[in-house]
Amino acid sequence: MIGIFDSGYGGLTILQQIRSVLPEYDYLYLGDNARAPYGTRSFDCIYRYTLEAVQFLLAHHCTLIILACNTASAKALRTIQQHDLPVINSKLQAEDTDHLPATGASRKVNVLGVIRPTVEAVSSVTKTGHVGVLATPATVSSESYVLELNKIADQLTVVQQPCPMWVPLIESGEHTDEGADYFVDKYLREILAKDPLIDTLVLGCTHYPLLLPKIEKWLKTHSPKPVAALPQGKLVAYSLADYLRRHPEYERQLTREGSCRYLTTDDADKFNQAAALFLGTPIHSEHVSF
């Protein structure tokens, strides 16, 4: 099973695109909505909350876990990969060894994020080498996109723009209203004023695809040159498909019934209502605690 984790609802846009590309696998979505948002919390708190979610998903038979949250990917992923996964995998290997040969090959798990797949697509899109990152204040302050983009292509010029009002607009269902136009205009004008040579904008928050129609309309109307806006969903989905091709040790462990369960640490009815906004279809979720 593939686990998809987010502190809130935005990860549903990642899940939706992954399922469109890889519909055959089973998925378990976990939203830690009761403790959201993560962005205002300390590094240690974000790491602890994210690790708890990862351990919960592993206990529910997830082989691969996608941190479909830019804050968790920026502030917790590296520590989990370097510190916690070796311990977890060693424990799994020891448990399987105790039961061989009945279980065959040892179980192995991994945790992946959304930032790396996003930035890997940028260098093939930008022509000017000037890239803008639209993200939450927490993701901007982490500078994760700047660091990752510079690893891939150190000649890129990267400018960031915090967009603190976009997530509240989306989660309140007001992102399609005319009132949202003001904040789309405000943040796009600000980032392009910082660097008029920008030709690629990374939407560095999983909520932002819901604003994509307004963003693209604004760019078409107000930008003197073509500017591409890159949402994360399809980029992460295609990256995951490629990852599974390159890592059969994970792929062969995945179950294939095309199922999807939704779990939330908050009220299930509240989650169902918000999730329908992101997915465009009704769902049934279950409340969990850990």
NUKOL-414865 format. One record per residue (C-alpha): z negated, x negated, y negated; residue number from 1; residue in one letter. Coordinates in steps of 0.02 Angstrom, whole numbers, plus 50000, padded with zeros to 5 digits. Example, Ala and Ser with C-alpha at 12.3 -4.5 7.8 and 13.67 -1.06 7.14 Angstrom:
REM residues 2
@w:49610; u:49385; v:50225; pos:1; code:A
@w:49643; u:49316; v:50053; pos:2; code:S
REM end
This chain:
REM residues 290
@w:50000; u:50000; v:50000; pos:1; code:M
@w:50033; u:49946; v:49821; pos:2; code:I
@w:49891; u:49971; v:49698; pos:3; code:G
@w:49926; u:50002; v:49514; pos:4; code:I
@w:49779; u:49981; v:49395; pos:5; code:F
@w:49758; u:50022; v:49211; pos:6; code:D
@w:49607; u:50051; v:49103; pos:7; code:S
@w:49690; u:50210; v:49042; pos:8; code:G
@w:49854; u:50306; v:49055; pos:9; code:Y
@w:49988; u:50183; v:49000; pos:10; code:G
@w:50002; u:50107; v:49173; pos:11; code:G
@w:50079; u:50271; v:49229; pos:12; code:L
@w:50240; u:50217; v:49140; pos:13; code:T
@w:50240; u:50060; v:49247; pos:14; code:I
@w:50206; u:50159; v:49406; pos:15; code:L
@w:50346; u:50280; v:49366; pos:16; code:Q
@w:50475; u:50141; v:49348; pos:17; code:Q
@w:50413; u:50047; v:49502; pos:18; code:I
@w:50427; u:50204; v:49607; pos:19; code:R
@w:50604; u:50235; v:49542; pos:20; code:S
@w:50655; u:50060; v:49599; pos:21; code:V
@w:50548; u:50051; v:49757; pos:22; code:L
@w:50522; u:50232; v:49813; pos:23; code:P
@w:50493; u:50194; v:49996; pos:24; code:E
@w:50321; u:50116; v:49978; pos:25; code:Y
@w:50150; u:50198; v:49965; pos:26; code:D
@w:50056; u:50186; v:49800; pos:27; code:Y
@w:49877; u:50206; v:49741; pos:28; code:L
@w:49852; u:50223; v:49554; pos:29; code:Y
@w:49679; u:50191; v:49480; pos:30; code:L
@w:49636; u:50228; v:49300; pos:31; code:G
@w:49467; u:50170; v:49237; pos:32; code:D
@w:49474; u:50304; v:49104; pos:33; code:N
@w:49285; u:50325; v:49093; pos:34; code:A
@w:49268; u:50148; v:49023; pos:35; code:R
@w:49427; u:50141; v:48920; pos:36; code:A
@w:49480; u:50066; v:48805; pos:37; code:P
@w:49459; u:49888; v:48867; pos:38; code:Y
@w:49533; u:49809; v:48712; pos:39; code:G
@w:49373; u:49819; v:48609; pos:40; code:T
@w:49266; u:49737; v:48745; pos:41; code:R
@w:49220; u:49555; v:48773; pos:42; code:S
@w:49316; u:49438; v:48888; pos:43; code:F
@w:49175; u:49439; v:49015; pos:44; code:D
@w:49166; u:49628; v:49015; pos:45; code:C
@w:49354; u:49650; v:49037; pos:46; code:I
@w:49354; u:49524; v:49179; pos:47; code:Y
@w:49207; u:49610; v:49265; pos:48; code:R
@w:49281; u:49784; v:49249; pos:49; code:Y
@w:49452; u:49725; v:49308; pos:50; code:T
@w:49379; u:49633; v:49458; pos:51; code:L
@w:49282; u:49789; v:49507; pos:52; code:E
@w:49443; u:49889; v:49504; pos:53; code:A
@w:49535; u:49756; v:49605; pos:54; code:V
@w:49397; u:49753; v:49736; pos:55; code:Q
@w:49401; u:49943; v:49745; pos:56; code:F
@w:49589; u:49944; v:49776; pos:57; code:L
@w:49576; u:49807; v:49906; pos:58; code:L
@w:49444; u:49909; v:49997; pos:59; code:A
@w:49571; u:50051; v:49999; pos:60; code:H
@w:49700; u:49947; v:50091; pos:61; code:H
@w:49807; u:49885; v:49946; pos:62; code:C
@w:49899; u:49725; v:49986; pos:63; code:T
@w:49974; u:49700; v:49813; pos:64; code:L
@w:49891; u:49753; v:49652; pos:65; code:I
@w:49982; u:49765; v:49486; pos:66; code:I
@w:49874; u:49754; v:49331; pos:67; code:L
@w:49977; u:49880; v:49232; pos:68; code:A
@w:49872; u:49844; v:49079; pos:69; code:C
@w:49914; u:49712; v:48951; pos:70; code:N
@w:49731; u:49684; v:48905; pos:71; code:T
@w:49680; u:49656; v:49087; pos:72; code:A
@w:49834; u:49548; v:49117; pos:73; code:S
@w:49795; u:49443; v:48964; pos:74; code:A
@w:49608; u:49422; v:48987; pos:75; code:K
@w:49568; u:49441; v:49172; pos:76; code:A
@w:49720; u:49404; v:49281; pos:77; code:L
@w:49716; u:49214; v:49276; pos:78; code:R
@w:49531; u:49205; v:49319; pos:79; code:T
@w:49551; u:49328; v:49462; pos:80; code:I
@w:49702; u:49234; v:49531; pos:81; code:Q
@w:49621; u:49063; v:49519; pos:82; code:Q
@w:49439; u:49102; v:49557; pos:83; code:H
@w:49423; u:49264; v:49655; pos:84; code:D
@w:49582; u:49279; v:49760; pos:85; code:L
@w:49555; u:49116; v:49858; pos:86; code:P
@w:49383; u:49179; v:49909; pos:87; code:V
@w:49448; u:49353; v:49952; pos:88; code:I
@w:49593; u:49286; v:50055; pos:89; code:N
@w:49482; u:49161; v:50146; pos:90; code:S
@w:49365; u:49301; v:50193; pos:91; code:K
@w:49510; u:49409; v:50255; pos:92; code:L
@w:49579; u:49265; v:50357; pos:93; code:Q
@w:49409; u:49235; v:50436; pos:94; code:A
@w:49390; u:49420; v:50479; pos:95; code:E
@w:49564; u:49426; v:50556; pos:96; code:D
@w:49534; u:49267; v:50655; pos:97; code:T
@w:49383; u:49348; v:50735; pos:98; code:D
@w:49496; u:49487; v:50800; pos:99; code:H
@w:49654; u:49391; v:50848; pos:100; code:L
@w:49769; u:49409; v:50940; pos:101; code:P
@w:49757; u:49598; v:50920; pos:102; code:A
@w:49790; u:49597; v:50733; pos:103; code:T
@w:49928; u:49468; v:50733; pos:104; code:G
@w:49954; u:49376; v:50568; pos:105; code:A
@w:49811; u:49369; v:50444; pos:106; code:S
@w:49807; u:49493; v:50302; pos:107; code:R
@w:49845; u:49417; v:50133; pos:108; code:K
@w:49829; u:49500; v:49963; pos:109; code:V
@w:49883; u:49460; v:49786; pos:110; code:N
@w:49860; u:49523; v:49608; pos:111; code:V
@w:50002; u:49521; v:49481; pos:112; code:L
@w:50014; u:49565; v:49296; pos:113; code:G
@w:50141; u:49639; v:49175; pos:114; code:V
@w:50154; u:49502; v:49044; pos:115; code:I
@w:50248; u:49370; v:49143; pos:116; code:R
@w:50387; u:49487; v:49206; pos:117; code:P
@w:50410; u:49550; v:49028; pos:118; code:T
@w:50429; u:49380; v:48946; pos:119; code:V
@w:50545; u:49316; v:49083; pos:120; code:E
@w:50674; u:49444; v:49027; pos:121; code:A
@w:50668; u:49394; v:48844; pos:122; code:V
@w:50767; u:49232; v:48850; pos:123; code:S
@w:50916; u:49322; v:48925; pos:124; code:S
@w:50915; u:49455; v:48788; pos:125; code:V
@w:50884; u:49362; v:48624; pos:126; code:T
@w:51032; u:49279; v:48539; pos:127; code:K
@w:50942; u:49215; v:48385; pos:128; code:T
@w:50788; u:49148; v:48476; pos:129; code:G
@w:50677; u:49251; v:48362; pos:130; code:H
@w:50566; u:49374; v:48457; pos:131; code:V
@w:50442; u:49503; v:48397; pos:132; code:G
@w:50294; u:49569; v:48498; pos:133; code:V
@w:50227; u:49743; v:48462; pos:134; code:L
@w:50057; u:49764; v:48544; pos:135; code:A
@w:49878; u:49822; v:48527; pos:136; code:T
@w:49761; u:49718; v:48419; pos:137; code:P
@w:49674; u:49652; v:48575; pos:138; code:A
@w:49836; u:49591; v:48655; pos:139; code:T
@w:49893; u:49514; v:48491; pos:140; code:V
@w:49728; u:49421; v:48469; pos:141; code:S
@w:49739; u:49352; v:48646; pos:142; code:S
@w:49907; u:49272; v:48603; pos:143; code:E
@w:49956; u:49291; v:48785; pos:144; code:S
@w:50136; u:49337; v:48744; pos:145; code:Y
@w:50154; u:49189; v:48626; pos:146; code:V
@w:50087; u:49069; v:48758; pos:147; code:L
@w:50194; u:49140; v:48899; pos:148; code:E
@w:50352; u:49147; v:48794; pos:149; code:L
@w:50328; u:48966; v:48741; pos:150; code:N
@w:50308; u:48915; v:48924; pos:151; code:K
@w:50477; u:48989; v:48966; pos:152; code:I
@w:50570; u:48934; v:48811; pos:153; code:A
@w:50476; u:48828; v:48687; pos:154; code:D
@w:50615; u:48843; v:48559; pos:155; code:Q
@w:50582; u:49027; v:48531; pos:156; code:L
@w:50506; u:49087; v:48368; pos:157; code:T
@w:50379; u:49223; v:48410; pos:158; code:V
@w:50302; u:49343; v:48285; pos:159; code:V
@w:50169; u:49471; v:48330; pos:160; code:Q
@w:50127; u:49639; v:48254; pos:161; code:Q
@w:49970; u:49740; v:48298; pos:162; code:P
@w:50003; u:49927; v:48306; pos:163; code:C
@w:49828; u:50004; v:48311; pos:164; code:P
@w:49885; u:50184; v:48281; pos:165; code:M
@w:50018; u:50199; v:48415; pos:166; code:W
@w:49903; u:50222; v:48566; pos:167; code:V
@w:49795; u:50356; v:48482; pos:168; code:P
@w:49953; u:50450; v:48430; pos:169; code:L
@w:50020; u:50446; v:48606; pos:170; code:I
@w:49858; u:50495; v:48693; pos:171; code:E
@w:49834; u:50641; v:48572; pos:172; code:S
@w:50011; u:50701; v:48611; pos:173; code:G
@w:50068; u:50677; v:48430; pos:174; code:E
@w:50195; u:50540; v:48463; pos:175; code:H
@w:50343; u:50662; v:48455; pos:176; code:T
@w:50286; u:50739; v:48289; pos:177; code:D
@w:50351; u:50690; v:48119; pos:178; code:E
@w:50181; u:50617; v:48076; pos:179; code:G
@w:50213; u:50477; v:48202; pos:180; code:A
@w:50367; u:50426; v:48104; pos:181; code:D
@w:50258; u:50351; v:47968; pos:182; code:Y
@w:50172; u:50229; v:48086; pos:183; code:F
@w:50333; u:50184; v:48176; pos:184; code:V
@w:50411; u:50145; v:48007; pos:185; code:D
@w:50256; u:50050; v:47949; pos:186; code:K
@w:50241; u:49929; v:48095; pos:187; code:Y
@w:50428; u:49899; v:48118; pos:188; code:L
@w:50449; u:49861; v:47934; pos:189; code:R
@w:50301; u:49742; v:47938; pos:190; code:E
@w:50361; u:49641; v:48086; pos:191; code:I
@w:50541; u:49627; v:48027; pos:192; code:L
@w:50479; u:49576; v:47854; pos:193; code:A
@w:50384; u:49433; v:47937; pos:194; code:K
@w:50544; u:49370; v:48018; pos:195; code:D
@w:50712; u:49452; v:47974; pos:196; code:P
@w:50798; u:49351; v:48112; pos:197; code:L
@w:50710; u:49446; v:48251; pos:198; code:I
@w:50837; u:49523; v:48370; pos:199; code:D
@w:50721; u:49566; v:48515; pos:200; code:T
@w:50561; u:49668; v:48509; pos:201; code:L
@w:50443; u:49665; v:48658; pos:202; code:V
@w:50345; u:49826; v:48679; pos:203; code:L
@w:50186; u:49740; v:48736; pos:204; code:G
@w:50088; u:49896; v:48780; pos:205; code:C
@w:50120; u:50013; v:48926; pos:206; code:T
@w:50097; u:50165; v:48812; pos:207; code:H
@w:50240; u:50117; v:48697; pos:208; code:Y
@w:50387; u:50180; v:48802; pos:209; code:P
@w:50339; u:50355; v:48745; pos:210; code:L
@w:50382; u:50300; v:48568; pos:211; code:L
@w:50544; u:50216; v:48621; pos:212; code:L
@w:50658; u:50357; v:48557; pos:213; code:P
@w:50582; u:50345; v:48383; pos:214; code:K
@w:50584; u:50155; v:48387; pos:215; code:I
@w:50767; u:50146; v:48436; pos:216; code:E
@w:50815; u:50278; v:48308; pos:217; code:K
@w:50725; u:50180; v:48171; pos:218; code:W
@w:50808; u:50017; v:48221; pos:219; code:L
@w:50980; u:50097; v:48223; pos:220; code:K
@w:50951; u:50175; v:48052; pos:221; code:T
@w:50857; u:50039; v:47959; pos:222; code:H
@w:50896; u:49870; v:48038; pos:223; code:S
@w:51046; u:49781; v:47962; pos:224; code:P
@w:51083; u:49701; v:48131; pos:225; code:K
@w:51061; u:49752; v:48313; pos:226; code:P
@w:50883; u:49734; v:48377; pos:227; code:V
@w:50841; u:49766; v:48560; pos:228; code:A
@w:50676; u:49850; v:48605; pos:229; code:A
@w:50612; u:49800; v:48778; pos:230; code:L
@w:50490; u:49918; v:48866; pos:231; code:P
@w:50397; u:49844; v:49013; pos:232; code:Q
@w:50422; u:49971; v:49153; pos:233; code:G
@w:50592; u:49924; v:49222; pos:234; code:K
@w:50562; u:49739; v:49192; pos:235; code:L
@w:50403; u:49745; v:49297; pos:236; code:V
@w:50487; u:49853; v:49430; pos:237; code:A
@w:50635; u:49736; v:49455; pos:238; code:Y
@w:50520; u:49586; v:49453; pos:239; code:S
@w:50414; u:49664; v:49589; pos:240; code:L
@w:50568; u:49703; v:49695; pos:241; code:A
@w:50620; u:49520; v:49679; pos:242; code:D
@w:50444; u:49462; v:49719; pos:243; code:Y
@w:50442; u:49563; v:49880; pos:244; code:L
@w:50609; u:49489; v:49932; pos:245; code:R
@w:50540; u:49314; v:49905; pos:246; code:R
@w:50371; u:49348; v:49986; pos:247; code:H
@w:50393; u:49437; v:50153; pos:248; code:P
@w:50213; u:49395; v:50198; pos:249; code:E
@w:50162; u:49533; v:50077; pos:250; code:Y
@w:50310; u:49649; v:50099; pos:251; code:E
@w:50288; u:49669; v:50286; pos:252; code:R
@w:50108; u:49728; v:50261; pos:253; code:Q
@w:50157; u:49874; v:50149; pos:254; code:L
@w:50160; u:50050; v:50218; pos:255; code:T
@w:50316; u:50155; v:50190; pos:256; code:R
@w:50291; u:50342; v:50177; pos:257; code:E
@w:50339; u:50362; v:49994; pos:258; code:G
@w:50167; u:50431; v:49949; pos:259; code:S
@w:50067; u:50415; v:49789; pos:260; code:C
@w:49884; u:50453; v:49755; pos:261; code:R
@w:49803; u:50458; v:49584; pos:262; code:Y
@w:49621; u:50409; v:49556; pos:263; code:L
@w:49521; u:50411; v:49395; pos:264; code:T
@w:49343; u:50363; v:49350; pos:265; code:T
@w:49343; u:50504; v:49222; pos:266; code:D
@w:49363; u:50692; v:49239; pos:267; code:D
@w:49509; u:50731; v:49355; pos:268; code:A
@w:49568; u:50884; v:49258; pos:269; code:D
@w:49573; u:50784; v:49097; pos:270; code:K
@w:49669; u:50646; v:49184; pos:271; code:F
@w:49794; u:50771; v:49257; pos:272; code:N
@w:49830; u:50842; v:49086; pos:273; code:Q
@w:49859; u:50671; v:49006; pos:274; code:A
@w:49956; u:50604; v:49155; pos:275; code:A
@w:50080; u:50748; v:49143; pos:276; code:A
@w:50117; u:50690; v:48966; pos:277; code:L
@w:50161; u:50515; v:49027; pos:278; code:F
@w:50251; u:50563; v:49187; pos:279; code:L
@w:50334; u:50723; v:49132; pos:280; code:G
@w:50275; u:50814; v:49287; pos:281; code:T
@w:50109; u:50889; v:49348; pos:282; code:P
@w:50000; u:50784; v:49464; pos:283; code:I
@w:49837; u:50803; v:49558; pos:284; code:H
@w:49709; u:50665; v:49539; pos:285; code:S
@w:49539; u:50630; v:49615; pos:286; code:E
@w:49379; u:50572; v:49531; pos:287; code:H
@w:49304; u:50410; v:49598; pos:288; code:V
@w:49165; u:50292; v:49547; pos:289; code:S
@w:49131; u:50109; v:49585; pos:290; code:F
REM end
